[in-house]
Amino acid sequence: MTTFLNRRQLLQLSLAGFGLAGLHRFSYGQQTVVRTVAGTGVPGFEETAAAGALAPATPVNNPYGVVVGPDSALYFCEVDSGRTRRLDLNTHMLRTVAGNGEKAYGGDGGLASDASFSAPHEIRFDAQGNL
């Protein structure tokens, strides 16, 4: 099953920012419903979740800069853990795609998982789909 997001859905899904411990989706109708799609509500990072874990049961640490990738997954920075994460909207799996958790700058030319970032806030994809 392929998930497509229109602009309204993205706006509904992309509440993230300083001090939050999850990504939340808003559904508007007679009642506004807020659903957590990633994060437990307690900030943190579990090393066992780096390779992939169910998003609602996995802590996230100050998510920021949510973008939709070329594969229709959500990508976001975790400011406090120095990582970039990928949320598959079909399987609800969350995994780390870049960052080793060290608050530093380094890793140019190496593996993305070995790179160090200090408080990443924004990510982008180029025309070829590279992060």
N, C-alpha and C positions, 0 to 999 in steps of 0.2 A: 504494500500500500504506500503510495506517495503522498506526502503532506505538502500542500501548497498554502502559503500564507499571503493574504492580501494586506494592504497597508493597515486596515482597521484591526485585523487579527494581530499583526505585529505590535501595534500600539497597545492592544489589550494584553499582550503577553510580556511586554518588555519593561515591566517595572523593576528596576534595579538601581542601586545607588548606595552611597555611603551609609554604613551602619546596618545594612540589611544582611540577612543570613539566608536569602533565598530569592528565586525568581518566581513571580506571581502573575497569574492570568486573571484578568477581569472579564466577567461576562455581564453584559448589560441587558436589562429587560425590565420587568416589573420590579425585580429586586436585583441589586448589584451583588454578584457573587465573586469572591476572591478565592482562587485556588492556587496552592503552591505547586509548581511544576518541577522545582529543583530546590533542594536544601531542606534541612530539618527544623530550621528556625533558630538553631544554635550555631554561631559562626565556628568554623574549623575546617580541617582537612584531614582525611584519613588516607594514609599511604596505600592501603589495600584498595582504595577506590580509584587510584591513578589510572589503572588499566581499564576500568569500567565497572560501574555499579548502578543500581536503580536510582534515578535522580531524586525522587522524593525521600529516599532513605539515606541520602549522602549529604553530609554537611558541605556548605559552600561558604566562602569567606570574603564578604564584601564584593558581590558581583557588580560589574560596571561595564559599559560599552557593548551592549548586546547588539549583535548583527546576525543576519541570516546568511549562511554560507551558500556557495554554489550547489551544494548537495541538499539544500533546504533544512539543514540542521541549524540550531542556534549556537553561536559562539559568543563567549564573553570572557572578560578578564576577571580574575580574582585579585583585587587590589592588595589585600592583606597577605595572601599566600604566594604572590608573584607567579601566577600560573594563568594559562589560557585554557579554557574548558570547552568541550563540545557536547551539546545536548541533542541526542537523536529524538525527534518528536514522534517517531513511529514506535521505537522500542523503549523509550524513556530511559535509555542508558546515558550516563554522564561519564566522560573520561577526560583526562588531561592530554592536551595535544602539544603544549609547550610550557617550559618552565620547570625548574627543579626545586623551587621553594626558597632558594637563597635570595635575600634582598641585596642584589648587587647587579652589575652590568657585565655580561660576558657570554661567550659561546658563539660568536660570529664564525660561520663556516663549519660548525659542528651540528650534532643532532639537536633538534628542537627541544627534546626532553632534557638535555643537559644544559640548556641555556639558563642564564640568570636574569631576572627582571626585578627592578625595584619599583613597586607600586604601579603596575601597568593599568592604564585607564582606557585605552582605545585600541581597536584592531580593525584592519581593513583587508579586503581581498583585491588582488589586481585583476586585470581583464582576463588573464589565463586561469584564474581561480586559485592562485597562490596566496596563502595567508601571510 
